[in-house]
């Protein structure tokens, strides 16, 4: 995963907690960018590496995703 894609995803998430669909729509709207991999797979990979956070939301009926300072610092510390 390139740093450019990670930066786009962080910018799209902003300070919000978004569903997978909302994250995909925001990436498309803000950057005219569609993730070449399925966005859910990409976000899951980023969650495993600590670059985003995610959890299942019964209220929203699926996964919600966000990136906080801890996620952004993870990259600065040289984690892949």
Biopython code that builds the backbone (N, CA, C, O; Angstrom):
import numpy as np
from Bio.PDB.StructureBuilder import StructureBuilder

atoms = [
    (1, "UNK", "N", (0.853, -1.166, 0.000)),
    (1, "UNK", "CA", (0.000, 0.000, 0.000)),
    (1, "UNK", "C", (0.901, 1.232, 0.000)),
    (1, "UNK", "O", (1.831, 1.340, 0.799)),
    (2, "UNK", "N", (0.611, 2.141, -0.896)),
    (2, "UNK", "CA", (1.451, 3.328, -0.978)),
    (2, "UNK", "C", (1.048, 4.349, 0.070)),
    (2, "UNK", "O", (-0.083, 4.359, 0.557)),
    (3, "UNK", "N", (1.997, 5.204, 0.402)),
    (3, "UNK", "CA", (1.717, 6.285, 1.342)),
    (3, "UNK", "C", (0.656, 7.226, 0.789)),
    (3, "UNK", "O", (-0.114, 7.814, 1.548)),
    (4, "UNK", "N", (0.615, 7.371, -0.554)),
    (4, "UNK", "CA", (-0.389, 8.244, -1.173)),
    (4, "UNK", "C", (-1.800, 7.748, -0.888)),
    (4, "UNK", "O", (-2.679, 8.541, -0.552)),
    (5, "UNK", "N", (-2.021, 6.460, -1.015)),
    (5, "UNK", "CA", (-3.348, 5.889, -0.752)),
    (5, "UNK", "C", (-3.692, 6.053, 0.717)),
    (5, "UNK", "O", (-4.821, 6.415, 1.049)),
    (6, "UNK", "N", (-2.755, 5.799, 1.588)),
    (6, "UNK", "CA", (-2.987, 5.961, 3.015)),
    (6, "UNK", "C", (-3.345, 7.405, 3.341)),
    (6, "UNK", "O", (-4.261, 7.651, 4.125)),
    (7, "UNK", "N", (-2.641, 8.355, 2.756)),
    (7, "UNK", "CA", (-2.935, 9.774, 2.987)),
    (7, "UNK", "C", (-4.328, 10.144, 2.497)),
    (7, "UNK", "O", (-5.035, 10.908, 3.153)),
    (8, "UNK", "N", (-4.728, 9.605, 1.343)),
    (8, "UNK", "CA", (-6.081, 9.865, 0.820)),
    (8, "UNK", "C", (-7.143, 9.313, 1.777)),
    (8, "UNK", "O", (-8.138, 9.977, 2.064)),
    (9, "UNK", "N", (-6.918, 8.106, 2.258)),
    (9, "UNK", "CA", (-7.887, 7.488, 3.161)),
    (9, "UNK", "C", (-7.973, 8.271, 4.464)),
    (9, "UNK", "O", (-9.069, 8.506, 4.973)),
    (10, "UNK", "N", (-6.829, 8.679, 5.012)),
    (10, "UNK", "CA", (-6.853, 9.494, 6.234)),
    (10, "UNK", "C", (-7.586, 10.805, 6.009)),
    (10, "UNK", "O", (-8.370, 11.234, 6.856)),
    (11, "UNK", "N", (-7.337, 11.441, 4.879)),
    (11, "UNK", "CA", (-8.006, 12.711, 4.580)),
    (11, "UNK", "C", (-9.515, 12.504, 4.431)),
    (11, "UNK", "O", (-10.304, 13.329, 4.893)),
    (12, "UNK", "N", (-9.912, 11.419, 3.798)),
    (12, "UNK", "CA", (-11.338, 11.136, 3.610)),
    (12, "UNK", "C", (-12.018, 10.841, 4.950)),
    (12, "UNK", "O", (-13.143, 11.282, 5.183)),
    (13, "UNK", "N", (-11.352, 10.109, 5.816)),
    (13, "UNK", "CA", (-11.928, 9.811, 7.129)),
    (13, "UNK", "C", (-11.978, 11.055, 7.999)),
    (13, "UNK", "O", (-12.914, 11.239, 8.777)),
    (14, "UNK", "N", (-10.978, 11.901, 7.870)),
    (14, "UNK", "CA", (-10.914, 13.107, 8.690)),
    (14, "UNK", "C", (-10.974, 12.747, 10.161)),
    (14, "UNK", "O", (-10.253, 11.861, 10.622)),
    (15, "UNK", "N", (-11.831, 13.432, 10.895)),
    (15, "UNK", "CA", (-12.022, 13.162, 12.320)),
    (15, "UNK", "C", (-13.309, 12.369, 12.561)),
    (15, "UNK", "O", (-13.744, 12.202, 13.701)),
    (16, "UNK", "N", (-13.910, 11.884, 11.473)),
    (16, "UNK", "CA", (-15.205, 11.209, 11.553)),
    (16, "UNK", "C", (-15.059, 9.707, 11.689)),
    (16, "UNK", "O", (-14.004, 9.131, 11.425)),
    (17, "UNK", "N", (-16.148, 9.095, 12.107)),
    (17, "UNK", "CA", (-16.285, 7.630, 12.093)),
    (17, "UNK", "C", (-17.274, 7.314, 10.976)),
    (17, "UNK", "O", (-18.446, 7.684, 11.039)),
    (18, "UNK", "N", (-16.778, 6.623, 9.954)),
    (18, "UNK", "CA", (-17.577, 6.386, 8.757)),
    (18, "UNK", "C", (-17.791, 4.899, 8.520)),
    (18, "UNK", "O", (-16.944, 4.069, 8.854)),
    (19, "UNK", "N", (-18.943, 4.581, 7.935)),
    (19, "UNK", "CA", (-19.166, 3.219, 7.490)),
    (19, "UNK", "C", (-18.288, 2.978, 6.259)),
    (19, "UNK", "O", (-17.738, 3.912, 5.677)),
    (20, "UNK", "N", (-18.175, 1.729, 5.885)),
    (20, "UNK", "CA", (-17.391, 1.385, 4.699)),
    (20, "UNK", "C", (-17.951, 2.115, 3.480)),
    (20, "UNK", "O", (-17.194, 2.663, 2.679)),
    (21, "UNK", "N", (-19.259, 2.123, 3.344)),
    (21, "UNK", "CA", (-19.897, 2.792, 2.205)),
    (21, "UNK", "C", (-19.631, 4.291, 2.232)),
    (21, "UNK", "O", (-19.318, 4.886, 1.201)),
    (22, "UNK", "N", (-19.754, 4.906, 3.406)),
    (22, "UNK", "CA", (-19.505, 6.343, 3.527)),
    (22, "UNK", "C", (-18.055, 6.684, 3.192)),
    (22, "UNK", "O", (-17.793, 7.689, 2.532)),
    (23, "UNK", "N", (-17.118, 5.861, 3.638)),
    (23, "UNK", "CA", (-15.699, 6.089, 3.339)),
    (23, "UNK", "C", (-15.454, 6.009, 1.828)),
    (23, "UNK", "O", (-14.739, 6.840, 1.267)),
    (24, "UNK", "N", (-16.040, 5.022, 1.184)),
    (24, "UNK", "CA", (-15.894, 4.863, -0.251)),
    (24, "UNK", "C", (-16.477, 6.062, -0.997)),
    (24, "UNK", "O", (-15.859, 6.585, -1.923)),
    (25, "UNK", "N", (-17.667, 6.491, -0.588)),
    (25, "UNK", "CA", (-18.313, 7.633, -1.231)),
    (25, "UNK", "C", (-17.516, 8.916, -1.023)),
    (25, "UNK", "O", (-17.418, 9.740, -1.932)),
    (26, "UNK", "N", (-16.949, 9.087, 0.161)),
    (26, "UNK", "CA", (-16.170, 10.289, 0.446)),
    (26, "UNK", "C", (-14.883, 10.304, -0.377)),
    (26, "UNK", "O", (-14.496, 11.353, -0.891)),
    (27, "UNK", "N", (-14.218, 9.163, -0.509)),
    (27, "UNK", "CA", (-13.017, 9.094, -1.352)),
    (27, "UNK", "C", (-13.353, 9.483, -2.793)),
    (27, "UNK", "O", (-12.614, 10.232, -3.433)),
    (28, "UNK", "N", (-14.461, 8.972, -3.286)),
    (28, "UNK", "CA", (-14.880, 9.261, -4.656)),
    (28, "UNK", "C", (-15.223, 10.738, -4.803)),
    (28, "UNK", "O", (-14.824, 11.374, -5.779)),
    (29, "UNK", "N", (-15.961, 11.285, -3.842)),
    (29, "UNK", "CA", (-16.406, 12.678, -3.921)),
    (29, "UNK", "C", (-15.238, 13.665, -3.788)),
    (29, "UNK", "O", (-15.119, 14.597, -4.583)),
    (30, "UNK", "N", (-14.387, 13.460, -2.794)),
    (30, "UNK", "CA", (-13.302, 14.405, -2.529)),
    (30, "UNK", "C", (-12.169, 14.323, -3.535)),
    (30, "UNK", "O", (-11.612, 15.347, -3.931)),
    (31, "UNK", "N", (-11.828, 13.116, -3.949)),
    (31, "UNK", "CA", (-10.626, 12.928, -4.747)),
    (31, "UNK", "C", (-10.869, 12.266, -6.091)),
    (31, "UNK", "O", (-9.934, 12.024, -6.854)),
    (32, "UNK", "N", (-12.150, 11.972, -6.379)),
    (32, "UNK", "CA", (-12.476, 11.222, -7.590)),
    (32, "UNK", "C", (-11.623, 9.959, -7.648)),
    (32, "UNK", "O", (-11.083, 9.598, -8.693)),
    (33, "UNK", "N", (-11.517, 9.296, -6.487)),
    (33, "UNK", "CA", (-10.655, 8.122, -6.346)),
    (33, "UNK", "C", (-11.471, 6.927, -5.893)),
    (33, "UNK", "O", (-12.174, 6.980, -4.884)),
    (34, "UNK", "N", (-11.368, 5.870, -6.639)),
    (34, "UNK", "CA", (-11.966, 4.597, -6.245)),
    (34, "UNK", "C", (-10.823, 3.639, -5.943)),
    (34, "UNK", "O", (-9.914, 3.451, -6.751)),
    (35, "UNK", "N", (-10.890, 3.051, -4.782)),
    (35, "UNK", "CA", (-9.838, 2.144, -4.350)),
    (35, "UNK", "C", (-9.749, 0.977, -5.324)),
    (35, "UNK", "O", (-10.759, 0.326, -5.593)),
    (36, "UNK", "N", (-8.554, 0.695, -5.863)),
    (36, "UNK", "CA", (-8.440, -0.394, -6.841)),
    (36, "UNK", "C", (-8.764, -1.755, -6.227)),
    (36, "UNK", "O", (-9.270, -2.648, -6.906)),
    (37, "UNK", "N", (-8.469, -1.901, -4.952)),
    (37, "UNK", "CA", (-8.829, -3.093, -4.205)),
    (37, "UNK", "C", (-10.201, -2.778, -3.599)),
    (37, "UNK", "O", (-10.560, -1.605, -3.498)),
    (38, "UNK", "N", (-10.942, -3.745, -3.212)),
    (38, "UNK", "CA", (-12.189, -3.490, -2.515)),
    (38, "UNK", "C", (-11.892, -2.674, -1.265)),
    (38, "UNK", "O", (-10.997, -3.028, -0.497)),
    (39, "UNK", "N", (-12.632, -1.581, -1.046)),
    (39, "UNK", "CA", (-12.344, -0.674, 0.075)),
    (39, "UNK", "C", (-12.404, -1.408, 1.422)),
    (39, "UNK", "O", (-11.613, -1.113, 2.318)),
    (40, "UNK", "N", (-13.314, -2.342, 1.570)),
    (40, "UNK", "CA", (-13.405, -3.084, 2.832)),
    (40, "UNK", "C", (-12.122, -3.874, 3.085)),
    (40, "UNK", "O", (-11.638, -3.923, 4.216)),
    (41, "UNK", "N", (-11.571, -4.491, 2.042)),
    (41, "UNK", "CA", (-10.315, -5.234, 2.190)),
    (41, "UNK", "C", (-9.170, -4.295, 2.539)),
    (41, "UNK", "O", (-8.342, -4.601, 3.398)),
    (42, "UNK", "N", (-9.129, -3.146, 1.866)),
    (42, "UNK", "CA", (-8.072, -2.174, 2.125)),
    (42, "UNK", "C", (-8.140, -1.659, 3.554)),
    (42, "UNK", "O", (-7.120, -1.585, 4.238)),
    (43, "UNK", "N", (-9.337, -1.304, 4.008)),
    (43, "UNK", "CA", (-9.487, -0.806, 5.377)),
    (43, "UNK", "C", (-9.140, -1.892, 6.396)),
    (43, "UNK", "O", (-8.545, -1.602, 7.434)),
    (44, "UNK", "N", (-9.506, -3.129, 6.106)),
    (44, "UNK", "CA", (-9.166, -4.234, 7.015)),
    (44, "UNK", "C", (-7.648, -4.415, 7.108)),
    (44, "UNK", "O", (-7.116, -4.650, 8.193)),
    (45, "UNK", "N", (-6.957, -4.308, 5.981)),
    (45, "UNK", "CA", (-5.492, -4.402, 5.980)),
    (45, "UNK", "C", (-4.883, -3.267, 6.799)),
    (45, "UNK", "O", (-3.950, -3.475, 7.575)),
    (46, "UNK", "N", (-5.424, -2.070, 6.614)),
    (46, "UNK", "CA", (-4.918, -0.910, 7.354)),
    (46, "UNK", "C", (-5.192, -1.042, 8.848)),
    (46, "UNK", "O", (-4.394, -0.598, 9.673)),
    (47, "UNK", "N", (-6.318, -1.649, 9.191)),
    (47, "UNK", "CA", (-6.636, -1.871, 10.605)),
    (47, "UNK", "C", (-5.641, -2.836, 11.232)),
    (47, "UNK", "O", (-5.166, -2.617, 12.346)),
    (48, "UNK", "N", (-5.332, -3.903, 10.510)),
    (48, "UNK", "CA", (-4.375, -4.892, 11.029)),
    (48, "UNK", "C", (-2.991, -4.293, 11.230)),
    (48, "UNK", "O", (-2.263, -4.689, 12.140)),
    (49, "UNK", "N", (-2.628, -3.336, 10.378)),
    (49, "UNK", "CA", (-1.308, -2.715, 10.488)),
    (49, "UNK", "C", (-1.301, -1.516, 11.439)),
    (49, "UNK", "O", (-0.252, -0.921, 11.686)),
    (50, "UNK", "N", (-2.483, -1.163, 11.973)),
    (50, "UNK", "CA", (-2.557, -0.067, 12.938)),
    (50, "UNK", "C", (-2.712, 1.313, 12.336)),
    (50, "UNK", "O", (-2.622, 2.308, 13.055)),
    (51, "UNK", "N", (-2.944, 1.403, 11.018)),
    (51, "UNK", "CA", (-3.050, 2.701, 10.357)),
    (51, "UNK", "C", (-4.454, 3.296, 10.400)),
    (51, "UNK", "O", (-4.612, 4.504, 10.224)),
    (52, "UNK", "N", (-5.465, 2.482, 10.628)),
    (52, "UNK", "CA", (-6.830, 2.953, 10.893)),
    (52, "UNK", "C", (-7.408, 2.053, 11.982)),
    (52, "UNK", "O", (-6.874, 0.988, 12.291)),
    (53, "UNK", "N", (-8.502, 2.514, 12.541)),
    (53, "UNK", "CA", (-9.211, 1.702, 13.523)),
    (53, "UNK", "C", (-10.589, 1.385, 12.975)),
    (53, "UNK", "O", (-11.146, 2.143, 12.180)),
    (54, "UNK", "N", (-11.132, 0.257, 13.409)),
    (54, "UNK", "CA", (-12.443, -0.143, 12.944)),
    (54, "UNK", "C", (-13.104, -1.059, 13.948)),
    (54, "UNK", "O", (-12.449, -1.776, 14.704)),
    (55, "UNK", "N", (-14.422, -1.011, 13.930)),
    (55, "UNK", "CA", (-15.203, -1.908, 14.786)),
    (55, "UNK", "C", (-16.567, -2.108, 14.162)),
    (55, "UNK", "O", (-17.024, -1.309, 13.345)),
    (56, "UNK", "N", (-17.198, -3.179, 14.561)),
    (56, "UNK", "CA", (-18.548, -3.457, 14.076)),
    (56, "UNK", "C", (-19.529, -2.602, 14.864)),
    (56, "UNK", "O", (-19.464, -2.527, 16.091)),
    (57, "UNK", "N", (-20.430, -1.965, 14.146)),
    (57, "UNK", "CA", (-21.459, -1.138, 14.760)),
    (57, "UNK", "C", (-22.821, -1.765, 14.489)),
    (57, "UNK", "O", (-23.269, -1.843, 13.345)),
    (58, "UNK", "N", (-23.462, -2.206, 15.551)),
    (58, "UNK", "CA", (-24.813, -2.765, 15.387)),
    (58, "UNK", "C", (-25.774, -1.672, 14.935)),
    (58, "UNK", "O", (-26.702, -1.931, 14.169)),
    (59, "UNK", "N", (-25.551, -0.460, 15.408)),
    (59, "UNK", "CA", (-26.412, 0.672, 15.060)),
    (59, "UNK", "C", (-26.344, 0.984, 13.562)),
    (59, "UNK", "O", (-27.366, 1.236, 12.923)),
    (60, "UNK", "N", (-25.125, 0.962, 13.013)),
    (60, "UNK", "CA", (-24.933, 1.276, 11.588)),
    (60, "UNK", "C", (-25.083, 0.047, 10.700)),
    (60, "UNK", "O", (-25.199, 0.170, 9.481)),
    (61, "UNK", "N", (-25.081, -1.129, 11.302)),
    (61, "UNK", "CA", (-25.265, -2.355, 10.538)),
    (61, "UNK", "C", (-24.043, -2.795, 9.748)),
    (61, "UNK", "O", (-24.176, -3.376, 8.671)),
    (62, "UNK", "N", (-22.866, -2.524, 10.271)),
    (62, "UNK", "CA", (-21.631, -2.930, 9.596)),
    (62, "UNK", "C", (-20.432, -2.313, 10.279)),
    (62, "UNK", "O", (-20.513, -1.853, 11.418)),
    (63, "UNK", "N", (-19.325, -2.309, 9.572)),
    (63, "UNK", "CA", (-18.089, -1.757, 10.117)),
    (63, "UNK", "C", (-18.104, -0.243, 10.061)),
    (63, "UNK", "O", (-18.649, 0.354, 9.131)),
    (64, "UNK", "N", (-17.495, 0.377, 11.075)),
    (64, "UNK", "CA", (-17.197, 1.799, 11.032)),
    (64, "UNK", "C", (-15.689, 1.951, 11.172)),
    (64, "UNK", "O", (-15.022, 1.140, 11.814)),
    (65, "UNK", "N", (-15.167, 3.007, 10.557)),
    (65, "UNK", "CA", (-13.726, 3.205, 10.450)),
    (65, "UNK", "C", (-13.367, 4.620, 10.849)),
    (65, "UNK", "O", (-14.144, 5.551, 10.634)),
    (66, "UNK", "N", (-12.178, 4.783, 11.437)),
    (66, "UNK", "CA", (-11.668, 6.108, 11.771)),
    (66, "UNK", "C", (-10.158, 6.041, 11.895)),
    (66, "UNK", "O", (-9.569, 4.967, 12.016)),
    (67, "UNK", "N", (-9.547, 7.215, 11.861)),
    (67, "UNK", "CA", (-8.099, 7.324, 12.063)),
    (67, "UNK", "C", (-7.876, 8.421, 13.099)),
    (67, "UNK", "O", (-8.265, 9.572, 12.899)),
    (68, "UNK", "N", (-7.253, 8.049, 14.193)),
    (68, "UNK", "CA", (-6.968, 9.023, 15.238)),
    (68, "UNK", "C", (-5.468, 9.323, 15.265)),
    (68, "UNK", "O", (-4.712, 8.835, 14.425)),
    (69, "UNK", "N", (-5.052, 10.124, 16.234)),
    (69, "UNK", "CA", (-3.633, 10.491, 16.334)),
    (69, "UNK", "C", (-2.730, 9.269, 16.472)),
    (69, "UNK", "O", (-1.638, 9.228, 15.906)),
    (70, "UNK", "N", (-3.188, 8.284, 17.220)),
    (70, "UNK", "CA", (-2.397, 7.059, 17.390)),
    (70, "UNK", "C", (-2.123, 6.399, 16.035)),
    (70, "UNK", "O", (-1.015, 5.925, 15.786)),
    (71, "UNK", "N", (-3.118, 6.370, 15.175)),
    (71, "UNK", "CA", (-2.954, 5.784, 13.839)),
    (71, "UNK", "C", (-1.937, 6.574, 13.027)),
    (71, "UNK", "O", (-1.060, 6.002, 12.380)),
    (72, "UNK", "N", (-2.066, 7.883, 13.070)),
    (72, "UNK", "CA", (-1.169, 8.736, 12.284)),
    (72, "UNK", "C", (0.257, 8.682, 12.823)),
    (72, "UNK", "O", (1.204, 8.759, 12.040)),
    (73, "UNK", "N", (0.434, 8.553, 14.117)),
    (73, "UNK", "CA", (1.760, 8.442, 14.707)),
    (73, "UNK", "C", (2.384, 7.091, 14.370)),
    (73, "UNK", "O", (3.606, 6.970, 14.284)),
    (74, "UNK", "N", (1.551, 6.089, 14.183)),
    (74, "UNK", "CA", (2.028, 4.746, 13.833)),
    (74, "UNK", "C", (2.906, 4.817, 12.586)),
    (74, "UNK", "O", (3.956, 4.177, 12.520)),
    (75, "UNK", "N", (2.473, 5.594, 11.604)),
    (75, "UNK", "CA", (3.226, 5.750, 10.360)),
    (75, "UNK", "C", (4.531, 6.498, 10.621)),
    (75, "UNK", "O", (5.582, 6.121, 10.101)),
    (76, "UNK", "N", (4.463, 7.559, 11.428)),
    (76, "UNK", "CA", (5.646, 8.368, 11.700)),
    (76, "UNK", "C", (6.730, 7.570, 12.427)),
    (76, "UNK", "O", (7.914, 7.893, 12.328)),
    (77, "UNK", "N", (6.329, 6.540, 13.147)),
    (77, "UNK", "CA", (7.286, 5.722, 13.881)),
    (77, "UNK", "C", (7.945, 4.680, 12.989)),
    (77, "UNK", "O", (8.753, 3.875, 13.455)),
    (78, "UNK", "N", (7.596, 4.698, 11.696)),
    (78, "UNK", "CA", (8.253, 3.816, 10.748)),
    (78, "UNK", "C", (7.617, 2.454, 10.589)),
    (78, "UNK", "O", (8.235, 1.549, 10.028)),
    (79, "UNK", "N", (6.390, 2.283, 11.072)),
    (79, "UNK", "CA", (5.706, 1.000, 10.896)),
    (79, "UNK", "C", (5.251, 0.867, 9.456)),
    (79, "UNK", "O", (4.846, 1.860, 8.852)),
    (80, "UNK", "N", (5.303, -0.311, 8.896)),
    (80, "UNK", "CA", (4.900, -0.512, 7.493)),
    (80, "UNK", "C", (3.421, -0.294, 7.296)),
    (80, "UNK", "O", (2.922, -0.423, 6.178)),
]
sb = StructureBuilder()
sb.init_structure("model")
sb.init_model(0)
sb.init_chain("A")
sb.init_seg("    ")
for serial, (resi, resn, name, xyz) in enumerate(atoms, 1):
    if name == "N":
        sb.init_residue(resn, " ", resi, " ")
    sb.init_atom(name, np.array(xyz, "f"), 0.0, 1.0, " ", f" {name:<3s}", serial, name[0])
structure = sb.get_structure()
